[in-house]
Amino acid sequence: MSISKIQSQNFRRHILEGTFYVSTNALISHQTIMPALIQRLGGGDVIVGTWPIVVYLAYFLPQVISANNSGTAQYRKPLVIRLGLIQRLHILFLACAIAVWGETSPALALIVLFMLFISNQAAAGYVSPIWMDFLAKTTSPENRGRLAGWRTSFAAMLGLANGLILTILMMLRFPYNYASAIGLSFLLQMSSLLVQRKIVEESPSILSAPVRLSELFVRMHSLVAGNHLFRKFLIASSLIVISFSAAAFFTVDAIKQFDLSESAVGIFAVLTIIGQILSGAIIGWIADRQGTKFALVICGASLVFSIIAALCALSVVWFYVAFLFLGINIGAEMFMRYNFAVECAPDEERPMYIGIMNAWLAPFYLITPFAGWLSAVQGYHSVFWIALVIGCCGIVLLLKMEDPRADILQSRKSSAQ
């Protein structure tokens, strides 16, 4: 079997794997389902507010340590499968815990929920740099944009179906409604793991010994200091992540401004998913044709346009536009960020570059509580204006960066002519 045929099969399997896995966000969403479950189990506003912070920290912090240890394995697939199974089993145990203790011992169920989900996120974060290196090894660089796009688009389509199923499951008696939704997400995530097992990893990776923890930060600093393109990319991404904090307040601003019913939230969610479906297919194709840098600029511009629409809203229709553009950003930016980091890195350093990127960005994801305080003091529009300016600065910095694939793209254009 030729390498191109193997990569073609891997391409399709990565898309199917991602479709199953990413679509489970609709069933165990950090923004909707899990906060509602926490409140149902007796958790107050403080616990609900702490939830996203805990989730992000548990996911991002282990990644540098994982990347440091990944060089001891010639093949990534066995580790990805093993850690992926451990991570998914947490979801099964969580579904069982909610079903058994959700009604009779809600306080115990709440403690178990936090412990299991934190452990789940830590396992997911630990495997993330290794998985991205595995994906990069088993696919062609020229197709990674489309791969990211189709994964997002198909996952969003299945996510719509999962949302409809969730609506039906929520009609069940508590706690079996939440337990059923979490159980379904486990089945879909296991389906993704079964597909992942079929992906072929042909070539071994370059082995490298992990450095001691005391030397790890020195190594991280030297990598960032020695790669000016990666350093600029980290700064630009930080600015856009800060700008993204404004999106957390679109819904509440729209409801308060125009006295909307809760049904409007459903419309906003659908428009966001439509944006994800569109952006996955289109921006992924653009990334392969024009470069990942250009795709990142489009993602950042979509976020800026969504903030402008929220600022200029004269009617609820403006918020429909805002959520559509927001979906375009959500649908592509994170994976394009992964792709760009990989393009900046030497092959043997790919996991470390992913780990550094996520560890660097982790604190900026936690700025939303501060934005919430500012909105309470100065109003939502003050947050939107600040986010708009910061987001524009991030886009300008992206535009001034070189494209790590510029030579490849230029040679492709020359050969096409």
Contacts in CASP RR format, 6 or more apart in sequence:
PFRMAT RR
TARGET T0000
AUTHOR 0000-0000-0000
METHOD contacts of the structure
MODEL  1
MSISKIQSQNFRRHILEGTFYVSTNALISHQTIMPALIQRLGGGDVIVGT
WPIVVYLAYFLPQVISANNSGTAQYRKPLVIRLGLIQRLHILFLACAIAV
WGETSPALALIVLFMLFISNQAAAGYVSPIWMDFLAKTTSPENRGRLAGW
RTSFAAMLGLANGLILTILMMLRFPYNYASAIGLSFLLQMSSLLVQRKIV
EESPSILSAPVRLSELFVRMHSLVAGNHLFRKFLIASSLIVISFSAAAFF
TVDAIKQFDLSESAVGIFAVLTIIGQILSGAIIGWIADRQGTKFALVICG
ASLVFSIIAALCALSVVWFYVAFLFLGINIGAEMFMRYNFAVECAPDEER
PMYIGIMNAWLAPFYLITPFAGWLSAVQGYHSVFWIALVIGCCGIVLLLK
MEDPRADILQSRKSSAQ
3 202 0 8 1.000
6 200 0 8 1.000
6 202 0 8 1.000
7 138 0 8 1.000
7 139 0 8 1.000
7 140 0 8 1.000
7 143 0 8 1.000
9 200 0 8 1.000
10 138 0 8 1.000
10 139 0 8 1.000
10 199 0 8 1.000
10 200 0 8 1.000
11 139 0 8 1.000
11 140 0 8 1.000
11 143 0 8 1.000
11 147 0 8 1.000
13 195 0 8 1.000
13 196 0 8 1.000
13 198 0 8 1.000
13 199 0 8 1.000
14 135 0 8 1.000
14 138 0 8 1.000
14 139 0 8 1.000
14 147 0 8 1.000
14 151 0 8 1.000
14 199 0 8 1.000
15 147 0 8 1.000
15 150 0 8 1.000
15 151 0 8 1.000
15 154 0 8 1.000
16 154 0 8 1.000
16 192 0 8 1.000
16 195 0 8 1.000
17 192 0 8 1.000
17 193 0 8 1.000
17 195 0 8 1.000
17 196 0 8 1.000
17 199 0 8 1.000
18 151 0 8 1.000
18 154 0 8 1.000
18 155 0 8 1.000
18 192 0 8 1.000
19 151 0 8 1.000
19 154 0 8 1.000
19 155 0 8 1.000
19 158 0 8 1.000
19 192 0 8 1.000
20 155 0 8 1.000
20 158 0 8 1.000
20 188 0 8 1.000
20 189 0 8 1.000
20 191 0 8 1.000
20 192 0 8 1.000
20 195 0 8 1.000
21 155 0 8 1.000
21 188 0 8 1.000
21 189 0 8 1.000
21 192 0 8 1.000
22 151 0 8 1.000
22 152 0 8 1.000
22 155 0 8 1.000
23 155 0 8 1.000
23 156 0 8 1.000
23 158 0 8 1.000
23 159 0 8 1.000
23 161 0 8 1.000
23 162 0 8 1.000
23 188 0 8 1.000
24 162 0 8 1.000
24 184 0 8 1.000
24 185 0 8 1.000
24 188 0 8 1.000
24 189 0 8 1.000
25 155 0 8 1.000
25 159 0 8 1.000
26 159 0 8 1.000
26 160 0 8 1.000
26 162 0 8 1.000
26 163 0 8 1.000
26 166 0 8 1.000
27 33 0 8 1.000
27 162 0 8 1.000
27 163 0 8 1.000
27 165 0 8 1.000
27 166 0 8 1.000
27 181 0 8 1.000
27 182 0 8 1.000
27 184 0 8 1.000
27 185 0 8 1.000
27 188 0 8 1.000
28 34 0 8 1.000
28 91 0 8 1.000
28 181 0 8 1.000
28 182 0 8 1.000
28 185 0 8 1.000
30 51 0 8 1.000
30 52 0 8 1.000
30 55 0 8 1.000
31 52 0 8 1.000
33 166 0 8 1.000
33 178 0 8 1.000
33 181 0 8 1.000
34 51 0 8 1.000
34 117 0 8 1.000
35 48 0 8 1.000
35 49 0 8 1.000
35 51 0 8 1.000
37 98 0 8 1.000
37 113 0 8 1.000
37 178 0 8 1.000
38 44 0 8 1.000
38 47 0 8 1.000
38 48 0 8 1.000
38 51 0 8 1.000
38 110 0 8 1.000
38 113 0 8 1.000
39 48 0 8 1.000
40 106 0 8 1.000
40 174 0 8 1.000
40 175 0 8 1.000
40 178 0 8 1.000
41 102 0 8 1.000
41 106 0 8 1.000
41 107 0 8 1.000
41 109 0 8 1.000
41 110 0 8 1.000
41 113 0 8 1.000
42 106 0 8 1.000
42 107 0 8 1.000
42 110 0 8 1.000
43 110 0 8 1.000
47 110 0 8 1.000
49 369 0 8 1.000
52 368 0 8 1.000
53 366 0 8 1.000
53 369 0 8 1.000
54 114 0 8 1.000
54 118 0 8 1.000
55 117 0 8 1.000
55 118 0 8 1.000
55 121 0 8 1.000
56 362 0 8 1.000
56 365 0 8 1.000
56 366 0 8 1.000
57 362 0 8 1.000
57 366 0 8 1.000
58 117 0 8 1.000
58 118 0 8 1.000
58 119 0 8 1.000
58 121 0 8 1.000
58 122 0 8 1.000
58 125 0 8 1.000
59 121 0 8 1.000
59 122 0 8 1.000
59 124 0 8 1.000
59 125 0 8 1.000
59 128 0 8 1.000
59 358 0 8 1.000
60 125 0 8 1.000
60 358 0 8 1.000
60 359 0 8 1.000
60 361 0 8 1.000
60 362 0 8 1.000
60 365 0 8 1.000
61 122 0 8 1.000
61 359 0 8 1.000
61 362 0 8 1.000
62 122 0 8 1.000
62 125 0 8 1.000
62 126 0 8 1.000
63 125 0 8 1.000
63 126 0 8 1.000
63 128 0 8 1.000
63 129 0 8 1.000
63 354 0 8 1.000
63 355 0 8 1.000
63 358 0 8 1.000
63 359 0 8 1.000
64 216 0 8 1.000
64 220 0 8 1.000
64 352 0 8 1.000
64 355 0 8 1.000
64 356 0 8 1.000
64 359 0 8 1.000
65 126 0 8 1.000
65 213 0 8 1.000
65 216 0 8 1.000
66 125 0 8 1.000
66 126 0 8 1.000
66 127 0 8 1.000
66 128 0 8 1.000
66 129 0 8 1.000
66 130 0 8 1.000
66 351 0 8 1.000
66 355 0 8 1.000
67 129 0 8 1.000
67 130 0 8 1.000
67 351 0 8 1.000
67 352 0 8 1.000
67 353 0 8 1.000
67 354 0 8 1.000
67 355 0 8 1.000
67 356 0 8 1.000
68 210 0 8 1.000
68 211 0 8 1.000
68 216 0 8 1.000
68 219 0 8 1.000
68 352 0 8 1.000
69 210 0 8 1.000
70 76 0 8 1.000
70 79 0 8 1.000
70 129 0 8 1.000
70 130 0 8 1.000
70 133 0 8 1.000
70 351 0 8 1.000
71 205 0 8 1.000
71 206 0 8 1.000
71 207 0 8 1.000
71 208 0 8 1.000
71 209 0 8 1.000
71 210 0 8 1.000
71 348 0 8 1.000
71 351 0 8 1.000
72 207 0 8 1.000
72 208 0 8 1.000
72 209 0 8 1.000
72 210 0 8 1.000
73 79 0 8 1.000
73 205 0 8 1.000
74 204 0 8 1.000
74 205 0 8 1.000
74 207 0 8 1.000
75 201 0 8 1.000
75 204 0 8 1.000
75 205 0 8 1.000
76 130 0 8 1.000
76 131 0 8 1.000
76 133 0 8 1.000
76 134 0 8 1.000
76 137 0 8 1.000
76 201 0 8 1.000
76 205 0 8 1.000
77 134 0 8 1.000
77 199 0 8 1.000
77 201 0 8 1.000
79 127 0 8 1.000
79 130 0 8 1.000
80 127 0 8 1.000
80 130 0 8 1.000
80 131 0 8 1.000
80 134 0 8 1.000
80 196 0 8 1.000
81 193 0 8 1.000
81 196 0 8 1.000
81 197 0 8 1.000
83 123 0 8 1.000
83 126 0 8 1.000
83 127 0 8 1.000
83 130 0 8 1.000
84 123 0 8 1.000
84 124 0 8 1.000
84 127 0 8 1.000
84 193 0 8 1.000
85 193 0 8 1.000
86 123 0 8 1.000
87 120 0 8 1.000
87 123 0 8 1.000
87 124 0 8 1.000
87 127 0 8 1.000
88 186 0 8 1.000
88 189 0 8 1.000
88 190 0 8 1.000
88 193 0 8 1.000
90 116 0 8 1.000
90 117 0 8 1.000
90 119 0 8 1.000
90 120 0 8 1.000
90 123 0 8 1.000
91 120 0 8 1.000
91 182 0 8 1.000
91 183 0 8 1.000
91 185 0 8 1.000
91 186 0 8 1.000
91 189 0 8 1.000
92 183 0 8 1.000
92 186 0 8 1.000
93 116 0 8 1.000
94 112 0 8 1.000
94 113 0 8 1.000
94 116 0 8 1.000
94 117 0 8 1.000
94 120 0 8 1.000
94 182 0 8 1.000
95 179 0 8 1.000
95 180 0 8 1.000
95 182 0 8 1.000
95 183 0 8 1.000
95 186 0 8 1.000
96 179 0 8 1.000
97 109 0 8 1.000
97 112 0 8 1.000
97 113 0 8 1.000
97 116 0 8 1.000
98 109 0 8 1.000
98 113 0 8 1.000
98 175 0 8 1.000
98 178 0 8 1.000
98 179 0 8 1.000
98 182 0 8 1.000
99 175 0 8 1.000
99 176 0 8 1.000
99 179 0 8 1.000
100 109 0 8 1.000
101 108 0 8 1.000
101 109 0 8 1.000
101 112 0 8 1.000
102 109 0 8 1.000
102 174 0 8 1.000
102 175 0 8 1.000
103 174 0 8 1.000
103 175 0 8 1.000
109 175 0 8 1.000
125 358 0 8 1.000
128 354 0 8 1.000
128 355 0 8 1.000
128 358 0 8 1.000
129 350 0 8 1.000
129 351 0 8 1.000
129 352 0 8 1.000
129 354 0 8 1.000
129 355 0 8 1.000
129 358 0 8 1.000
130 351 0 8 1.000
132 338 0 8 1.000
132 342 0 8 1.000
132 350 0 8 1.000
132 351 0 8 1.000
132 354 0 8 1.000
133 205 0 8 1.000
133 342 0 8 1.000
133 350 0 8 1.000
133 351 0 8 1.000
133 354 0 8 1.000
134 199 0 8 1.000
134 201 0 8 1.000
135 144 0 8 1.000
135 147 0 8 1.000
136 144 0 8 1.000
136 342 0 8 1.000
136 350 0 8 1.000
137 201 0 8 1.000
137 203 0 8 1.000
137 205 0 8 1.000
138 199 0 8 1.000
138 200 0 8 1.000
138 201 0 8 1.000
138 202 0 8 1.000
139 147 0 8 1.000
141 343 0 8 1.000
141 405 0 8 1.000
141 408 0 8 1.000
142 288 0 8 1.000
142 408 0 8 1.000
143 288 0 8 1.000
144 287 0 8 1.000
144 288 0 8 1.000
144 339 0 8 1.000
144 342 0 8 1.000
145 283 0 8 1.000
145 284 0 8 1.000
145 285 0 8 1.000
145 287 0 8 1.000
145 288 0 8 1.000
145 292 0 8 1.000
145 295 0 8 1.000
145 335 0 8 1.000
145 336 0 8 1.000
145 339 0 8 1.000
146 284 0 8 1.000
146 285 0 8 1.000
146 287 0 8 1.000
146 288 0 8 1.000
148 280 0 8 1.000
148 284 0 8 1.000
148 287 0 8 1.000
148 332 0 8 1.000
148 335 0 8 1.000
148 336 0 8 1.000
148 338 0 8 1.000
148 339 0 8 1.000
149 279 0 8 1.000
149 280 0 8 1.000
149 281 0 8 1.000
149 283 0 8 1.000
149 284 0 8 1.000
149 285 0 8 1.000
149 331 0 8 1.000
149 332 0 8 1.000
149 335 0 8 1.000
150 280 0 8 1.000
150 281 0 8 1.000
150 284 0 8 1.000
151 335 0 8 1.000
152 276 0 8 1.000
152 277 0 8 1.000
152 279 0 8 1.000
152 280 0 8 1.000
152 331 0 8 1.000
152 332 0 8 1.000
152 335 0 8 1.000
153 276 0 8 1.000
153 277 0 8 1.000
153 278 0 8 1.000
153 280 0 8 1.000
153 281 0 8 1.000
156 273 0 8 1.000
156 275 0 8 1.000
156 276 0 8 1.000
156 277 0 8 1.000
156 280 0 8 1.000
156 331 0 8 1.000
157 277 0 8 1.000
159 273 0 8 1.000
160 270 0 8 1.000
160 273 0 8 1.000
162 184 0 8 1.000
162 188 0 8 1.000
165 184 0 8 1.000
166 181 0 8 1.000
169 177 0 8 1.000
169 180 0 8 1.000
169 181 0 8 1.000
169 184 0 8 1.000
170 177 0 8 1.000
170 181 0 8 1.000
171 177 0 8 1.000
172 180 0 8 1.000
205 347 0 8 1.000
205 348 0 8 1.000
206 347 0 8 1.000
206 348 0 8 1.000
208 348 0 8 1.000
211 219 0 8 1.000
219 352 0 8 1.000
220 352 0 8 1.000
220 356 0 8 1.000
220 359 0 8 1.000
223 230 0 8 1.000
223 349 0 8 1.000
223 352 0 8 1.000
223 353 0 8 1.000
223 356 0 8 1.000
224 230 0 8 1.000
224 231 0 8 1.000
224 234 0 8 1.000
224 356 0 8 1.000
225 231 0 8 1.000
227 344 0 8 1.000
229 344 0 8 1.000
229 401 0 8 1.000
229 402 0 8 1.000
229 404 0 8 1.000
230 341 0 8 1.000
230 344 0 8 1.000
230 345 0 8 1.000
230 353 0 8 1.000
232 397 0 8 1.000
232 400 0 8 1.000
232 401 0 8 1.000
233 340 0 8 1.000
233 341 0 8 1.000
233 344 0 8 1.000
233 398 0 8 1.000
233 401 0 8 1.000
234 356 0 8 1.000
234 357 0 8 1.000
234 360 0 8 1.000
234 361 0 8 1.000
235 394 0 8 1.000
235 397 0 8 1.000
236 394 0 8 1.000
236 395 0 8 1.000
236 397 0 8 1.000
236 398 0 8 1.000
236 401 0 8 1.000
237 337 0 8 1.000
237 357 0 8 1.000
237 360 0 8 1.000
237 361 0 8 1.000
238 360 0 8 1.000
238 361 0 8 1.000
238 364 0 8 1.000
239 390 0 8 1.000
239 391 0 8 1.000
239 393 0 8 1.000
239 394 0 8 1.000
239 397 0 8 1.000
240 299 0 8 1.000
240 300 0 8 1.000
240 303 0 8 1.000
240 333 0 8 1.000
240 391 0 8 1.000
240 394 0 8 1.000
240 395 0 8 1.000
241 361 0 8 1.000
241 364 0 8 1.000
241 365 0 8 1.000
241 367 0 8 1.000
242 364 0 8 1.000
242 367 0 8 1.000
242 387 0 8 1.000
242 390 0 8 1.000
242 391 0 8 1.000
243 300 0 8 1.000
243 303 0 8 1.000
243 304 0 8 1.000
243 307 0 8 1.000
243 387 0 8 1.000
243 388 0 8 1.000
243 390 0 8 1.000
243 391 0 8 1.000
243 394 0 8 1.000
244 303 0 8 1.000
244 329 0 8 1.000
244 387 0 8 1.000
245 367 0 8 1.000
245 368 0 8 1.000
245 371 0 8 1.000
245 383 0 8 1.000
245 387 0 8 1.000
246 307 0 8 1.000
246 310 0 8 1.000
246 371 0 8 1.000
246 383 0 8 1.000
246 384 0 8 1.000
246 386 0 8 1.000
246 387 0 8 1.000
246 388 0 8 1.000
247 303 0 8 1.000
247 306 0 8 1.000
247 307 0 8 1.000
247 326 0 8 1.000
248 368 0 8 1.000
248 371 0 8 1.000
248 372 0 8 1.000
249 371 0 8 1.000
249 372 0 8 1.000
249 375 0 8 1.000
249 380 0 8 1.000
249 383 0 8 1.000
249 384 0 8 1.000
250 268 0 8 1.000
250 306 0 8 1.000
250 310 0 8 1.000
250 319 0 8 1.000
250 322 0 8 1.000
250 323 0 8 1.000
250 326 0 8 1.000
251 265 0 8 1.000
251 268 0 8 1.000
252 380 0 8 1.000
253 310 0 8 1.000
253 313 0 8 1.000
253 319 0 8 1.000
253 380 0 8 1.000
254 260 0 8 1.000
254 264 0 8 1.000
254 268 0 8 1.000
254 310 0 8 1.000
254 313 0 8 1.000
254 316 0 8 1.000
254 319 0 8 1.000
255 264 0 8 1.000
255 265 0 8 1.000
257 313 0 8 1.000
258 315 0 8 1.000
258 316 0 8 1.000
260 316 0 8 1.000
264 316 0 8 1.000
267 320 0 8 1.000
268 319 0 8 1.000
268 320 0 8 1.000
268 323 0 8 1.000
271 320 0 8 1.000
271 323 0 8 1.000
271 324 0 8 1.000
271 327 0 8 1.000
272 323 0 8 1.000
272 324 0 8 1.000
272 326 0 8 1.000
272 327 0 8 1.000
272 330 0 8 1.000
273 327 0 8 1.000
274 324 0 8 1.000
274 327 0 8 1.000
275 324 0 8 1.000
275 325 0 8 1.000
275 326 0 8 1.000
275 327 0 8 1.000
275 328 0 8 1.000
275 330 0 8 1.000
275 331 0 8 1.000
276 327 0 8 1.000
276 328 0 8 1.000
276 330 0 8 1.000
276 331 0 8 1.000
278 328 0 8 1.000
279 299 0 8 1.000
279 302 0 8 1.000
279 327 0 8 1.000
279 328 0 8 1.000
279 329 0 8 1.000
279 330 0 8 1.000
279 331 0 8 1.000
279 332 0 8 1.000
280 331 0 8 1.000
280 332 0 8 1.000
283 295 0 8 1.000
283 298 0 8 1.000
283 299 0 8 1.000
283 328 0 8 1.000
283 331 0 8 1.000
283 332 0 8 1.000
283 336 0 8 1.000
284 295 0 8 1.000
284 332 0 8 1.000
284 336 0 8 1.000
286 294 0 8 1.000
286 295 0 8 1.000
286 298 0 8 1.000
287 294 0 8 1.000
287 295 0 8 1.000
287 336 0 8 1.000
287 339 0 8 1.000
290 409 0 8 1.000
291 403 0 8 1.000
291 405 0 8 1.000
291 409 0 8 1.000
292 336 0 8 1.000
292 339 0 8 1.000
292 340 0 8 1.000
292 343 0 8 1.000
292 403 0 8 1.000
292 404 0 8 1.000
292 405 0 8 1.000
293 340 0 8 1.000
293 398 0 8 1.000
293 401 0 8 1.000
293 402 0 8 1.000
293 403 0 8 1.000
293 404 0 8 1.000
294 403 0 8 1.000
295 332 0 8 1.000
295 336 0 8 1.000
296 333 0 8 1.000
296 336 0 8 1.000
296 337 0 8 1.000
296 340 0 8 1.000
296 398 0 8 1.000
297 395 0 8 1.000
297 398 0 8 1.000
297 399 0 8 1.000
298 328 0 8 1.000
298 332 0 8 1.000
299 328 0 8 1.000
299 329 0 8 1.000
299 332 0 8 1.000
299 333 0 8 1.000
299 336 0 8 1.000
300 329 0 8 1.000
300 333 0 8 1.000
300 391 0 8 1.000
300 394 0 8 1.000
300 395 0 8 1.000
300 398 0 8 1.000
301 395 0 8 1.000
302 325 0 8 1.000
302 326 0 8 1.000
302 327 0 8 1.000
302 328 0 8 1.000
302 329 0 8 1.000
303 325 0 8 1.000
303 326 0 8 1.000
303 329 0 8 1.000
303 333 0 8 1.000
303 391 0 8 1.000
304 388 0 8 1.000
304 391 0 8 1.000
304 392 0 8 1.000
304 395 0 8 1.000
305 321 0 8 1.000
305 325 0 8 1.000
306 321 0 8 1.000
306 322 0 8 1.000
306 323 0 8 1.000
306 324 0 8 1.000
306 325 0 8 1.000
306 326 0 8 1.000
306 327 0 8 1.000
306 329 0 8 1.000
307 322 0 8 1.000
307 384 0 8 1.000
307 387 0 8 1.000
307 388 0 8 1.000
308 388 0 8 1.000
309 318 0 8 1.000
309 319 0 8 1.000
309 321 0 8 1.000
309 322 0 8 1.000
309 325 0 8 1.000
310 318 0 8 1.000
310 319 0 8 1.000
310 322 0 8 1.000
310 384 0 8 1.000
311 381 0 8 1.000
311 384 0 8 1.000
311 385 0 8 1.000
311 388 0 8 1.000
312 318 0 8 1.000
313 319 0 8 1.000
313 322 0 8 1.000
337 357 0 8 1.000
338 354 0 8 1.000
338 357 0 8 1.000
340 404 0 8 1.000
341 353 0 8 1.000
341 354 0 8 1.000
341 357 0 8 1.000
342 350 0 8 1.000
342 353 0 8 1.000
342 354 0 8 1.000
343 404 0 8 1.000
343 405 0 8 1.000
344 353 0 8 1.000
344 404 0 8 1.000
345 352 0 8 1.000
345 353 0 8 1.000
371 383 0 8 1.000
371 387 0 8 1.000
372 383 0 8 1.000
374 382 0 8 1.000
374 383 0 8 1.000
374 386 0 8 1.000
375 382 0 8 1.000
375 383 0 8 1.000
403 409 0 8 1.000
END
